[in-house]
Amino acid sequence: MILNYRYRIYPDAQQIELLNEWLETCRVSYNYALRELKDWIASRKCPIDRCSLESEYIMAADYPFPSYHQQQNNLPKAKKKFPRLKTVPSQVLQTNIRRLHDSWDSFRARGYGFCRFKKYGQMKSMLFPQFKSNPLSDWTIQLPKLGKVQINLHRPIPVGFVVKQVRVVKKAMGWFAVVAVESDFELKSPIPHGHAIGVDVGLLSYIATSDGYTEPRPKFFKTAYSRLKVLQKRLSRKKERGKNYEKARSLVAKQHNHIAFKRTDYQFKLAHKLCDMADTIYVEDCDFRIMAKGMLGKHTIDAAFGKQRDILEYVARKRDVFVGRIDHRGTSQTCPNCRTEVRKDLSVRLHECNECGYVVDRDIASGQEICNRGQETYRGTPEKPEIGSQVVLSGNFVVGKWRSRGAMPISDNGKPALYR
């Protein structure tokens, strides 16, 4: 079992200067290794029987492919030629080359996303992959060739876990250490059990559960946009590559960090709240990137539904709560009580079924249908589900109450009388 704990660190001025120099050295070595990789590929694009019309770097035919192991073994030779590499811990340089080849392997598997050169300042993190002993002690962390750095241990490392690696990350708001801890304890995958709920997400209600709970959507970006707009306007008036330009750019980056941190903190708290509500949670298995391409793209990206789902799955796994993904198509167009199709536009926010007369909020009805599908998918079959409709379980309305009477009861105003 591996967990990541992120802490704020406070290096002094000398340590900050050294960390920035290490990041720049890692960036240069990353670009050098990528250049060697690109040159090898370009030298083999030309057919054997003809020459290329473009000028390309020619390598010998027997020159091997610059793999991770070859480039890693060339680091000691490179240190003799470039003494700058000696100032950086050796394992940090090795993991830097590993990062490049992980991107290369990902590109070959996907077929797109070729590795790019990193510009000045784009290298934001470095990895210390190995420690002989626990580097955390007395509110400090011991890093190779850097010494002790003050760290805010706002939560202790759990008992039975050992520190495996530390990644130092540079952000606009300061420096952070992502500590990876490992334990021999094997966390089993949760199975469907206990009380189950379906969760529907949206822009009007951030989440709506099948139990009737709704959470209003927090507008992280919109509430902070007025301040961000002022900072961006000040930045546009500064001369590029000047000291005042860098100060203004840093303030804009800090504001973006502030928005992102607020969103992440809220989503983790919401994930724990959902895990407190039920033992089994069903969510929609949809691609939220498609929603971000519409006219509400800015609000959809600000809501970060995909990130919320990933955080929920991460928190639920630690708390032994099962999270299952189900088909999202038609969840808002199906009555959760009688399972008939009820077509309605996005402007209609109330679900009214003409078949059984069930009336409920549109988002809650969608959450109940999600729970119904989750029960059929993970606990039974659509023909013989082990458990009935979510509406029946919650005791809201049962179709048999009016079907057994032969007709829909009519109220004084001429509309069907609904059972609550």
C-alpha positions in Angstrom: 0.0 0.0 0.0 1.5 3.3 -1.1 0.2 6.7 -0.1 1.3 10.2 -1.0 1.4 13.0 1.7 2.1 16.5 0.6 3.7 19.0 3.0 4.8 22.6 2.7 8.6 23.1 3.1 10.4 26.3 3.8 14.0 26.3 2.4 16.2 29.2 3.2 17.6 31.6 0.6 20.7 29.5 -0.1 18.7 26.3 -0.4 16.2 28.0 -2.8 19.1 29.1 -5.0 20.5 25.6 -5.0 17.1 24.0 -5.8 16.6 26.4 -8.7 20.0 25.6 -10.1 19.3 21.9 -9.8 16.0 22.3 -11.6 17.7 24.2 -14.4 20.4 21.5 -14.7 17.7 18.8 -14.9 16.0 20.8 -17.6 19.2 21.0 -19.7 19.9 17.3 -19.2 16.3 16.4 -20.1 16.5 18.4 -23.4 20.0 17.0 -24.2 18.6 13.4 -23.8 15.6 14.3 -25.9 17.7 15.8 -28.6 19.8 12.6 -28.8 16.5 10.6 -29.1 15.2 12.8 -31.8 18.4 12.8 -33.8 18.5 9.0 -33.8 14.9 8.9 -35.1 15.5 11.5 -37.7 18.7 9.7 -39.0 16.6 6.6 -39.7 13.7 8.3 -41.5 15.5 8.4 -44.8 15.1 5.3 -47.1 18.1 3.2 -47.9 18.1 3.8 -51.6 17.6 7.6 -51.6 18.5 10.7 -49.7 16.2 12.9 -47.7 15.3 16.4 -49.0 15.8 17.8 -45.4 19.1 18.2 -43.7 19.3 15.7 -40.9 21.8 14.6 -38.4 23.5 11.5 -39.6 24.4 8.7 -37.2 26.3 5.5 -37.8 24.2 2.6 -38.9 25.3 0.5 -35.9 24.7 3.3 -33.4 22.3 1.8 -30.8 19.0 3.3 -29.9 19.5 5.8 -26.9 17.5 3.8 -24.4 17.1 4.6 -20.8 19.9 2.3 -19.6 22.3 3.6 -22.2 21.7 7.3 -21.4 21.8 6.5 -17.7 25.2 4.8 -18.1 26.5 7.8 -20.0 25.8 10.1 -17.1 29.2 9.4 -15.4 31.0 10.3 -18.7 28.9 13.4 -19.1 29.9 14.6 -15.6 33.5 14.6 -16.6 32.7 16.8 -19.6 30.1 19.0 -17.9 31.1 19.6 -14.2 27.7 21.3 -13.7 26.1 17.8 -13.4 28.2 16.9 -10.4 26.3 19.4 -8.2 23.0 17.5 -8.6 22.5 14.2 -6.8 23.1 11.3 -9.1 19.8 9.6 -8.5 17.9 12.8 -9.3 19.5 12.9 -12.7 18.7 9.2 -13.3 15.0 9.7 -12.4 15.0 12.7 -14.7 16.1 10.5 -17.6 13.5 8.0 -16.5 10.8 10.7 -16.8 11.8 11.2 -20.4 11.6 7.5 -21.3 8.3 7.1 -19.5 6.9 9.9 -21.8 8.4 8.1 -24.8 6.8 4.8 -23.8 3.5 6.5 -23.3 3.8 8.1 -26.7 4.4 4.7 -28.4 1.5 3.2 -26.6 -1.0 5.9 -27.4 0.3 7.0 -30.8 0.3 10.7 -30.1 1.9 13.2 -27.6 5.5 13.2 -28.7 7.9 14.5 -26.0 8.7 18.2 -26.1 11.6 20.3 -25.1 11.2 22.2 -21.9 11.6 25.9 -21.9 13.3 27.9 -19.2 11.4 27.6 -15.9 9.2 24.7 -17.1 10.9 22.1 -15.0 9.0 22.3 -11.7 9.9 19.1 -9.8 12.7 16.7 -9.0 12.5 13.2 -7.4 14.7 11.8 -4.6 13.9 8.1 -5.1 15.8 6.4 -2.2 16.6 7.0 1.4 18.6 4.8 3.8 16.7 6.0 6.8 13.7 8.1 7.7 14.4 11.7 6.4 11.7 13.2 8.6 12.6 14.3 12.1 11.7 17.2 14.4 9.8 19.2 11.8 12.7 19.0 9.3 13.4 16.8 6.3 16.9 15.7 5.3 17.5 15.8 1.6 20.8 14.7 -0.2 23.3 17.5 -0.8 20.8 20.0 0.5 20.7 19.3 4.2 17.8 19.8 6.6 14.8 21.8 5.4 12.0 23.0 7.5 8.7 21.2 6.8 5.2 21.7 8.1 4.2 18.2 9.3 0.5 19.1 9.7 -0.3 15.3 9.9 2.1 12.5 11.0 3.1 9.6 8.9 0.9 6.6 9.9 2.4 3.9 12.0 3.8 1.0 10.0 4.7 3.1 6.9 8.2 3.9 5.7 9.3 6.7 3.5 10.2 5.4 0.0 10.8 8.6 -2.0 10.3 12.4 -1.9 9.4 14.7 -4.8 10.2 18.3 -4.3 7.7 20.5 -6.2 8.1 24.2 -7.0 4.9 26.2 -7.1 4.1 29.9 -7.2 3.0 29.9 -3.6 6.2 28.1 -2.4 7.9 24.8 -2.2 6.2 21.5 -1.4 7.4 18.0 -0.6 5.3 15.0 -1.8 6.3 12.1 0.5 5.5 8.6 -0.7 5.1 6.2 2.1 4.7 2.4 1.8 3.5 -0.4 4.0 3.4 -4.2 3.8 -0.4 -4.0 4.4 -2.3 -5.1 1.3 -5.5 -3.1 0.8 -8.2 -5.3 -0.7 -10.5 -3.9 -3.3 -13.9 -3.1 -1.9 -17.0 -5.0 -3.0 -20.7 -3.8 -3.1 -22.1 -3.9 0.4 -24.3 -2.0 2.8 -26.3 1.1 1.9 -26.0 2.2 -1.7 -26.5 5.6 -3.3 -26.3 7.0 -6.8 -24.6 10.3 -7.4 -25.5 12.7 -10.2 -23.3 15.7 -11.0 -24.4 18.9 -12.6 -23.9 22.7 -12.8 -27.0 23.7 -10.9 -26.5 21.1 -8.1 -22.9 20.0 -7.9 -24.0 16.6 -6.7 -27.5 15.1 -6.1 -27.8 11.7 -4.4 -30.5 9.2 -4.6 -31.3 9.8 -1.0 -32.4 13.4 -1.8 -29.2 15.2 -0.7 -28.1 18.0 -3.0 -24.9 20.1 -2.8 -24.9 23.5 -4.4 -22.1 24.1 -6.9 -19.2 26.2 -5.5 -18.0 28.7 -8.1 -14.3 28.7 -7.4 -13.1 30.5 -10.5 -16.0 33.0 -10.7 -15.6 34.2 -7.1 -11.9 34.8 -7.6 -12.1 36.1 -11.1 -12.4 39.8 -10.2 -9.1 39.7 -8.4 -7.5 37.6 -11.2 -8.7 40.1 -13.8 -7.0 43.0 -12.0 -3.7 41.0 -11.7 -3.8 40.0 -15.4 -4.4 43.6 -16.4 -1.4 44.8 -14.4 0.7 42.0 -16.0 -0.3 43.1 -19.5 1.1 46.6 -18.9 4.6 45.4 -17.8 7.5 45.1 -20.1 8.3 41.5 -20.8 11.4 39.8 -19.2 11.7 42.6 -16.7 11.8 42.4 -12.9 8.4 44.0 -12.6 7.0 41.6 -15.2 8.2 38.6 -13.2 6.7 40.0 -10.0 3.3 40.5 -11.7 3.5 37.1 -13.4 4.2 35.5 -10.0 1.1 37.2 -8.5 -1.1 35.8 -11.3 0.3 32.3 -10.8 -0.3 32.5 -7.0 -3.9 33.5 -7.7 -4.4 30.4 -9.9 -2.8 28.2 -7.2 -5.2 29.7 -4.7 -8.2 28.7 -6.8 -6.8 25.2 -7.5 -6.1 24.6 -3.8 -9.6 25.7 -2.7 -11.1 23.4 -5.3 -9.0 20.4 -4.3 -9.7 20.9 -0.6 -13.4 21.1 -1.2 -13.4 18.0 -3.3 -11.6 15.9 -0.7 -14.0 17.0 2.0 -17.0 16.3 -0.3 -15.6 12.8 -1.0 -15.3 12.0 2.7 -18.9 13.3 3.2 -20.2 10.9 0.5 -18.3 8.0 2.0 -20.0 8.8 5.4 -23.4 8.6 3.7 -23.1 5.1 2.2 -21.0 2.0 1.8 -21.6 1.7 -2.0 -21.5 4.6 -4.4 -22.5 4.5 -8.0 -21.3 7.3 -10.4 -21.7 8.0 -14.1 -19.0 6.6 -16.5 -18.9 9.5 -18.9 -16.2 11.6 -20.6 -16.5 15.1 -19.0 -14.2 16.6 -21.7 -17.1 16.5 -24.1 -19.2 18.7 -21.7 -16.3 21.2 -21.6 -16.6 21.9 -25.3 -20.1 23.5 -25.1 -21.1 27.1 -24.3 -20.8 26.2 -20.6 -17.2 25.0 -21.0 -15.7 27.5 -18.5 -18.1 26.5 -15.8 -17.7 22.8 -16.5 -13.9 23.1 -16.3 -14.2 25.0 -13.1 -16.4 22.3 -11.6 -13.8 19.6 -12.4 -16.2 16.7 -12.4 -13.6 14.2 -13.6 -11.2 15.2 -10.8 -14.0 14.9 -8.3 -14.7 11.3 -9.5 -11.0 10.4 -9.2 -10.7 11.8 -5.7 -13.8 10.0 -4.7 -12.5 6.7 -5.9 -9.2 7.3 -4.1 -10.8 8.2 -0.8 -13.4 5.4 -1.0 -10.7 2.8 -1.6 -8.9 3.8 1.6 -12.2 3.8 3.5 -13.5 0.4 2.2 -16.3 2.0 0.2 -17.1 0.6 -3.2 -17.4 3.0 -6.1 -18.8 1.7 -9.4 -19.2 3.4 -12.7 -22.4 2.8 -14.7 -23.6 3.8 -18.2 -24.7 7.5 -18.1 -26.9 7.5 -21.2 -30.5 8.3 -20.5 -30.3 8.5 -16.7 -32.2 11.9 -16.8 -34.7 10.6 -19.3 -35.8 7.5 -17.3 -38.3 7.4 -14.5 -36.5 5.8 -11.5 -39.9 4.4 -10.2 -41.5 2.7 -13.2 -38.4 2.7 -15.5 -40.3 4.2 -18.4 -38.8 6.9 -20.7 -39.7 10.4 -19.9 -38.3 12.9 -22.4 -37.5 16.4 -21.2 -35.2 19.3 -22.1 -32.5 20.8 -19.9 -34.8 23.7 -19.1 -37.2 21.3 -17.3 -35.8 20.9 -13.8 -38.7 18.7 -12.4 -39.3 15.1 -13.2 -42.9 14.3 -13.8 -43.8 10.8 -15.0 -47.1 10.4 -16.9 -47.1 6.7 -16.4 -46.8 6.4 -12.6 -47.2 10.1 -11.6 -43.8 10.2 -9.7 -42.7 13.8 -9.2 -39.2 14.7 -7.9 -36.3 17.0 -8.7 -34.7 16.2 -12.0 -31.2 15.7 -10.5 -32.4 13.5 -7.7 -34.4 11.4 -10.1 -31.2 11.0 -12.2 -29.3 9.9 -9.0 -32.0 7.3 -8.2 -31.8 5.9 -11.8 -28.0 5.7 -11.4 -28.5 3.8 -8.2 -31.0 1.4 -10.0 -28.5 0.7 -12.8 -25.7 0.2 -10.3 -27.7 -2.4 -8.4 -28.5 -4.2 -11.6 -24.9 -4.1 -12.8 -23.0 -5.0 -9.7 -25.6 -6.9 -7.5 -27.8 -8.7 -10.0 -29.1 -8.8 -13.6 -31.6 -6.5 -15.4 -34.0 -9.4 -15.7 -33.8 -10.5 -12.1 -32.4 -7.7 -9.9 -31.6 -8.7 -6.4 -33.1 -5.4 -5.1 -35.9 -3.2 -6.2 -36.1 0.4 -7.4 -34.3 3.0 -5.4 -37.6 4.9 -5.1 -39.2 1.9 -3.6 -36.3 1.5 -1.1 -36.5 5.1 0.0 -40.3 4.7 0.5 -41.2 7.6 -1.7 -43.7 6.2 -4.2 -44.7 2.7 -5.3 -46.3 1.9 -8.6 -48.4 -0.9 -7.2 -50.3 1.5 -4.9 -52.2 2.9 -7.8 -52.0 0.0 -10.3 -53.8 -2.3 -7.9 -56.7 0.3 -7.7 -57.1 0.3 -11.4 -57.0 4.0 -12.0 -54.9 7.1 -11.0 -56.6 9.0 -8.2 -57.5 12.5 -9.2 -57.2 15.6 -6.9 -59.5 18.6 -6.8 -57.5 20.6 -9.3 -57.8 17.9 -12.0 -54.3 16.6 -11.7 -53.2 13.2 -10.5 -52.8 12.9 -6.7 -49.3 11.9 -5.8 -48.4 9.6 -3.0 -45.5 11.0 -0.9 
